[in-house]
Amino acid sequence: GTPSDALPIIHGHGIEEKADNDIPTKLKTQTNKGIESAVVRFYNQHDWAVRHLELTNYTGDSGDYTMRRRGVVVAAEDAGRVSGFEITGLTIRDVLGAPDKDLGGSGGIQFEAYAGPQKKATSFENLEVAYNTIRHVNRSGINEGSDFRERESVGGSIKDNPFSVWGPMKVHDNIVSDIGGDAIVTQFASGSQ
């Protein structure tokens, strides 16, 4: 198509995805947290590009602002180093999720590294998130979460698994507005741009 053509719209309709084999173990075992709704979801995948889509995720009922909802979530568990995601040119709007943030939280674009039964250090590298417009989203615009974050620099207040640094991320030229919490947070990723 031409640049002036409308983006294909994918509406998540707040559809619940029950805990099964392609959701991190941690989410399966949390009370009322084994349910999530994501329009685009990856679990233990690598080398994908998601481009030029419009994503929404709301129901217009009591599920709005009470259930974990995402536009795009990339989750990895006991996966080692996960590489190669490009998320560009998306419009993500009206993702009306619960006010949870970071690991397992609601947001427009989320990257999440989970410690599963093997406790294998899991992290990401070679990520680019660019030229996206994210608006009217609760809780975060673009965010990362990790079970592998314990280190002295945070005063020992986080007690879970040894820190696993992520490779550099390229997060640029995104427009984020009307967000219920943090707009853009890059964490764990040394040398990011």
C-alpha positions in Angstrom: 0.0 0.0 0.0 0.9 3.6 0.0 1.9 5.6 3.1 -1.5 7.3 3.1 -3.4 4.0 3.4 -5.1 3.3 6.7 -3.3 0.8 9.0 -4.9 -2.6 9.4 -6.8 -2.5 12.8 -6.6 -5.4 15.2 -8.9 -5.1 18.3 -8.2 -7.4 21.2 -11.7 -6.9 22.6 -10.3 -7.6 26.1 -10.5 -11.3 25.3 -9.1 -13.3 28.2 -6.3 -15.8 27.5 -6.4 -18.5 30.2 -3.2 -19.8 31.6 -1.9 -22.6 29.4 1.5 -23.7 28.0 2.4 -20.5 26.3 2.2 -18.1 29.3 5.0 -17.8 31.9 4.7 -20.1 34.9 4.7 -17.2 37.3 1.5 -15.8 35.8 -0.2 -19.2 35.9 0.2 -19.4 39.7 -0.8 -15.9 40.7 -4.3 -15.5 42.1 -6.4 -13.7 39.5 -3.3 -13.1 37.4 -3.3 -16.2 35.3 -5.5 -14.3 32.9 -4.3 -11.7 30.4 -5.4 -10.1 27.2 -2.8 -9.1 24.6 -3.5 -8.2 21.0 0.0 -9.5 19.8 1.8 -11.9 22.1 5.1 -13.8 21.8 6.3 -16.4 24.2 9.9 -17.8 24.0 10.2 -16.6 20.4 13.0 -14.6 18.6 13.7 -12.8 15.4 10.3 -11.2 14.7 9.2 -7.9 13.2 5.8 -6.4 13.9 5.1 -3.4 11.7 2.4 -1.0 10.5 -0.6 -2.2 12.5 -3.2 -0.4 14.7 -3.9 -2.2 18.0 -6.7 -1.6 20.6 -7.7 -3.6 23.6 -10.8 -2.7 25.7 -14.3 -3.9 26.4 -16.2 -0.9 27.5 -17.4 -2.7 30.7 -16.1 -3.7 34.2 -13.1 -5.4 32.6 -11.6 -2.1 31.6 -8.9 -1.0 34.2 -9.2 -4.2 36.2 -7.7 -6.9 34.0 -4.1 -7.0 32.7 -4.2 -5.9 29.1 -1.4 -5.2 26.6 -1.0 -4.1 23.0 2.2 -6.1 22.3 3.9 -8.4 24.9 7.1 -10.3 24.3 7.6 -12.7 27.2 10.5 -15.2 27.6 10.9 -17.8 30.4 14.0 -19.9 31.1 15.1 -19.0 27.6 18.6 -17.6 28.0 19.4 -14.7 25.6 16.4 -13.8 23.4 17.3 -11.7 20.3 15.8 -9.8 17.4 12.6 -8.0 17.8 11.6 -5.0 15.7 8.4 -3.2 16.7 7.9 -0.3 14.4 5.2 1.9 12.9 2.4 0.8 15.2 -0.5 2.8 16.5 -1.5 1.5 19.9 -4.5 3.1 21.4 -7.3 2.4 24.0 -5.5 -0.4 25.8 -7.4 -0.1 29.1 -5.6 -2.4 31.6 -5.2 -2.7 35.4 -2.8 -0.3 37.0 -0.1 -3.0 37.4 3.3 -2.1 36.1 6.7 -3.7 35.1 6.8 -7.5 35.0 3.3 -8.7 34.3 1.8 -5.2 34.1 -0.5 -3.6 31.6 0.9 -1.5 28.8 1.2 -0.7 25.1 4.5 -2.5 24.5 6.0 -4.8 27.1 9.2 -7.0 27.2 9.3 -9.5 30.1 11.9 -11.9 31.3 10.7 -14.6 33.7 12.4 -17.1 35.9 10.6 -20.4 35.3 11.1 -23.7 37.0 14.7 -23.9 35.7 15.6 -20.4 37.0 17.7 -20.0 33.8 18.9 -16.4 33.4 16.7 -14.8 30.7 17.3 -11.5 28.9 16.8 -9.7 25.6 19.1 -8.1 23.1 18.8 -6.6 19.6 15.5 -4.9 20.2 14.2 -1.9 18.3 11.0 0.0 19.2 10.6 2.9 16.9 8.2 5.2 15.1 5.2 4.0 17.2 2.3 6.2 18.4 0.9 5.1 21.7 -2.1 6.9 23.3 -4.8 6.3 25.9 -3.1 3.3 27.5 -3.0 2.2 31.1 -0.5 1.5 32.8 2.7 1.9 30.8 3.5 3.0 27.3 6.8 1.1 26.6 8.3 -0.9 29.4 10.4 -3.8 30.4 10.2 -6.2 33.4 12.5 -8.9 34.6 12.8 -11.5 37.4 16.6 -11.2 37.0 17.2 -7.8 38.6 18.8 -8.4 42.0 22.0 -6.3 42.4 23.8 -4.1 45.0 23.0 -0.9 43.2 19.3 -1.2 44.2 20.3 -1.5 47.8 19.4 -5.2 48.0 15.7 -4.3 48.1 14.9 -6.6 45.3 15.3 -10.2 46.3 14.7 -12.7 43.5 17.4 -13.8 41.0 20.9 -12.6 40.1 20.9 -9.7 37.7 21.0 -10.5 34.0 21.9 -7.4 31.9 20.0 -7.0 28.6 21.8 -6.0 25.4 21.4 -2.5 24.1 17.9 -1.5 23.0 17.1 1.1 20.3 14.0 3.0 21.5 13.5 6.1 19.4 11.0 8.4 17.6 8.0 7.1 19.5 5.1 9.4 20.4 3.5 8.5 23.8 0.5 10.4 25.3 -2.4 10.0 27.7 -0.7 7.2 29.6 -1.9 6.0 33.1 1.7 5.7 34.4 5.2 5.7 32.9 5.5 6.7 29.3 8.8 5.1 28.3 11.1 3.1 30.6 14.2 1.3 29.5 15.7 -0.7 32.3 18.2 -3.6 32.5 19.6 -2.7 29.1 23.2 -1.4 29.1 24.2 1.0 26.2 20.7 1.7 25.0 19.8 4.5 22.7 
